[in-house]
């Protein structure tokens, strides 16, 4: 490519750009002229013709299309070519256009371009040389002159003319373009030719709620007012009413939007549109109620429910179906609760915790309706549970109480507890409860004996909690009760008062029995007098019967008083098995005092008050004399046994108190040895001394009561020991006061031994008295049995002899003498038996009953023999033989029991109460052995210090104690209940004790004796261990836990009979009732129960 060709190409490019600019100018002028011309034309048409909406709509969119097309073709495309966005015209096209402007150029420019294309392909120098030659010829032409800018004058002139025309039209027709363009642009509105009047719409708004009426109001003003006016809707005219220059037209129910205009049939107003606004409405709603799970109520769903009543804590879910609604909310207590729009419906959830009066409001973009609906929400509160409790004390064990309670709640229970306050600390026992049963009874038993020593006063109550977890399980507490443990002094005072009252009742009953016999004798004497009327005799009989009734009442009081006294002792103190057995035996005796025979006797007396019979009176008088004499003796016997038992009880209490004092003295010694707090130790010693003085008073009281017995126990008051112990207490307090710790400890140790020795000695005395009494009882029983056998055999011989003689036989006189002699011999047996019964509870009322039968039968036999009624005498003698044999059998059984007790070496009158026998004797042996060891050590210390003044007295006392130990060991070795391993150890212990006795007798007191004592103590422990291992299984079987009281305390409440029917009624409480009727039902059940 040559330089000349490059210059040519640049000129062509310049031509193409200038030509594109020319076309842009030409297009703008041309389009402007055409558009202005078009606007002027359609404006003139619209201005004068008021085209219809359809035509104006067509012209509007047609104008838009034409303008877009013209601008695109004549302006936008040339601009894009100018800017290079579109391909410009080709060089060949440009060459032709230039050649058309310069004819003399011919086709030379086109040929150069074509040759240049060939030269670029062939690269022939000759071609380029030819091109350069032709280019030289073209240099005389200026390509820019080929662009016809002068041709722009025509469209410019046309545009100018259009503008001038528009100006003229504006002057001639003012507002032509403004009005026409406005109407053309508002092509969808109807415009009418101006009327000689104007329409004025009075309604401020043509928006109306769907379905509501609307009164359309319009008035006209101008130089010519129409007489009639129509409203045109969809091409139809409707005549409007006129009143006072105002035209009106009513619409009853408007449900859809529409357009309208006013017309007098010549002129039309502009278009107006009535717009229907949809109102928010609730088409349907439901309420879903979900009660708390603990209530047991079922969830429910109600349609179109207004006022509702729900349980506290219920979840309430309102579901509203609406139309044309944007929002829905509740208003309650000044608070707004918005519902959630969910899938075409509004949902509001609320937890009911208080009563509400709520309103429902709805709204949309056009309307807002407050308080569309108004309802009440009533919340049924979860009430506090109710509890009622009654308690009964056990009639035997005063520490045991039985409780019956009733709990009630509207929905159920969480827990029921028995709560105790012990030393300001709470303790509770959980009781079983049916949690979903709204009303139920419960039973509970508690024995306060388990709290002995832990507190003096115990406050207690029952607490029930309902299942209302919203309020942390509300609690109701029953009436508060209090249990107070009586002090030792109070128990002693109550026991003395009870015994004194019992003694007075016994004496009163004894005196009354004597009075009854005197009254019977008086009745018998007056009945023989001819001056006594039947009425007086009957009055005397009634007097006897009244005294009899009084006697029976007193004897019942005696039984009750004795039972109360025993129950009080057994409830608050641990009585020994021997004492408990004696209590039971005496209670049995007291119950049988007023026996059936005595009652039958007085029943026959009662008949005399109705039909007096002298012969019957004589018979009853003889029988009553013996019966009342027997009754008096039984009463005296029972009183003696009560006194004896009280002596033994009080002596046992004294022994236990001394043992406890010994333990306290040892404890005080240990505490003083560990520290140096002398003031506290002195206070404890002072308290111990006061307690010892009280114990001595109790001992003296027991000794005084013992002296009142017909046959007192041989009890030593141990005055020397009392003086020594009191002196020890004084010395200890003096040493402590002087801060002499070592001496104080030594004196305390001596006092501890003295207290233990005194307790042991008293226990041994009591045991020896019991053993001695049993031996005497056995001997007496044997003698009485021999006499009874003799009486039975003799009576049997007389019976056989009478059967062989007739009424007139001379031997009959001798038989009567022998019978009288036998009666006198039986008096000896009777006196001996009553004396034995006074101190032996085993000799029960059965024996005295048979003894009375024996006495009556033999006396009757003598009377019958005197009257020569042989058959009757034989029958009475046979009854006497039978009574004697029965007594012999019973006494023989009692003898066997006493001998068995002696053989077993038991500590009381019981027969087989092992826990109170062998084991306690083992413990006593260990305690005694420990005391002996301490005494020997003390004697050795005295011998070392040269203090042997009273050594002989101490050795004698030690030998006596060892002899008692050997006696106890021998008794244990004879006991069949003791195992062989334990007996072997006891045998070895007995041998060691013999060696000790020899050494003590020879005053050979040394370390060997102490070693032997340690060996004895070790073997005692081995014997005890062997016995415990052997008996462990037996103890498991024999030990019975009295849980029957706990398992069914319901049977201790007298109104248990009605329980089943009420339990059935309570079961029906599971039915789900409305709250009002549920309360009525429960009240009915409670009232019915109270009536029953």
URDAKA-V803077 format. One line per field, one symbol per residue. phi: phi as a letter, one per 30 degrees, with the letter a starting at -180 (. if undefined). A space follows every 10 residues. Layout:
BEGIN
phi: ???
END
This chain:
BEGIN
phi: .ddddddddd dddddddddd dddddddddd dddddddddd dddddddcch eddddddddd ddeddddddd dddcbddddd dddjdcdddd dddddddddd dcdddhcddd dedddddddd dchceddddd dedddddcdd ccdddddddd dddddddddd dddddddddd ddceiddddd dddddcddcc ccdeddbbcb ddedbccbde iddbcdbbbc bkdbcddbbb ccbiiccbdc dbahiccbbc cdbccbdaca acaciccbdd dbbdcdcdcd bcdaabbccc dedddidddb bcchdddbbb deiddcbdbc cbbhbcbbac bbhicccddc dbhibcbbca cdbadbcbbc bbabdcbbcd hdbbbccccd dddddcbbbb bbdddccdcc bcbbbbcbad bkbcabbccc cchicdbbbd cdbddccdba cbbabbcddd cdicadbbca acbccdcddd chhecbcded cbcbdddddd dddddddddd dddddddddd dddddddddd dddddddddd dddddddddd dddddddddd dddddddddd dddddddddd dcaddddddd ddeddddddd dcdddddddd dddddddddc bdbddddddd dddddddddd dddddddddd dddddddddd dddddddddd dddddddddd ddddbbdddd dddddddddd dddddddddd dddddddddd bdddcddhdd dddddddedd ddddddddic dddddddddd dddddddddd dddddddddd dddddddddd dddddddddd dddddddddd dddcccdcdd dddddddddd dddddddddd ddddddddcb dddddddddd dddddddddd dddddddicd dddddddddd eddddddddd dddddedddd ddddiddadd cbdeeccedd dedddddddd ddeddddddd dddddicbdc dddddddddd dddddddddd dddddddddd dddddddddd dddddddddd ddhccbdddd dddddddddd dddddddddd cddddddddc cdcddddbdd ddcdcddddd ddddddeddd ddcdedddde dddddddddd dd
END
